[in-house]
Amino acid sequence: MKICSLAFIVSLALSVSFLTQATSWQCHNDIEVTCHAAGCNAVMDSNEQFTPADVSFNDEGNTQICMYSGCWAGKSQILTLSPYLVLLGETLTWNNPADVQQISALISLERASNIAIVQVAGFHEPLICQSTD
């Protein structure tokens, strides 16, 4: 009787951990958009000094935004889960030791299309995302 009970408990624990596994996304941009008070500028060709961003995040708030020479990373607050996953990173830390800084960033993912927008450091990037799970 105890063996059945133990097997049931182990089975239940495994199924619960599977149900609570975070969903993750990996994203990149094929256009670079910067905006300032005077207006926005878009670069569509990587030959024009445009290096695609590499953005990853999950629905538990783990966030990494890599652009040019480094990455901002940290834990973001989940503002909403559905139909958009919206994350606000208020203290993402830059990983370049020569220029340590913290910054805030906003990511909004439309789950149905896997298209996201990231706003960070004057960039307003549309992103093409794929679930990595």
N, C-alpha and C positions, 0 to 999 in steps of 0.2 A: 504494500500500500504506500509506503514512504517513497519507493522508487518512482511510482506513477506520479505522485505529488511533486517530487523534485523535477521530473521530466516536464511536467506541465508548467512549473514555475520558470524553468530555463527557456522553454518554448515561448512563453508569454513575454519574458524579458527580451528575448531576441526580436520578437515581432514589434514590440514597443520601440526598441532602439532603431529598427528599420523605418518605422513610421515617422520618427522624429529627426531623421537624417536631413541635414541642410541641403537645399538645392543651390548649386553654384552656377555662375555664368562667367564666360570669358568673352571679351568684346574688343573690337578694334574699329577704327574709323577709316573711311576712304575719302574724307574731306576734312580740312582743318578750318575751323571758324574761330576767329577772335573778335570780340566786341569791346568797344570803349564808348564813352559818352558821345563821340562824334559819329559813331556808326560801326558797322561790322565789315569784316574782310574774310573772304573764303578763298582757300587755296585747294585746288582739286588734283594737282599733279605733284607727285613726290619729287620730281626734278626741280620744283620751285621751293626748295628748303622746307619741305614738309615730311616729317617722320611720323608714321602712324602711332597712335597711342595704344597702349596695352592696358586694358581695364578688367579687373576681376573682382567679383563680389559674391556674397551669398545672402540667403534670406535670414541669416543670423547676425548680419551686420559686418562681417569681416570684409574689408575693402582694401584694394590696392590699385592705384592709378599711376601708371608709368608713362612719362613723356620725356623725350630727349635724353637728358643725362642722369635721370634718377626716377625714384618712385615716392609717392606719398602713400602711407599705409597706416592702418589702424582700425579701430572699431567704430562703426557708424550706427547711429540711431535709426531704427526702422520706423518710418512715419506712417506707412500703410503697406499692406501686403497684397491687396487685390482691389480692382483689376490691375492696378499698377503697383509694382514694388518700388517704393521710394525710400532712399537712404540719405541721411544727412550726417556727414562726417564733420564734426566741429573742430576736432583736433587731430587731423591726419598729419603724420610726421614725415618730413622729407628725409630720404636715406643717404643723401650725399653728405659725407662728413665735413666737407669744406664749407657747406652752406646749410647748417641745420636750421630748420624752420618748421612751424606748424601752420596749417591752413585749413580752411573749411571747404567742403565740396558737397555737391548735391548730385545724386544719380536717380533717374527715373526710368524704370524699365516697363514697357508695355509687354506683359507676358504673352499675349496672343500672337504678337508679331516678332518677339525677341528683338525689338528695336529699343534702344535706350538713348538718353541724353545725359551727358555729364557736364557739369559746370564747375570749373576749377581754375583759379589763377588767370582770369580773363579769357579762358577758352570756353566755348559752348559747343561741344562736340556731339554730333549724332553718331551713334554707335550701332554696329551690327553685332549681335550677341548669339552665342550658342550655349545651351545648357551643357555642363560638363559631367552631369550625373547620368 
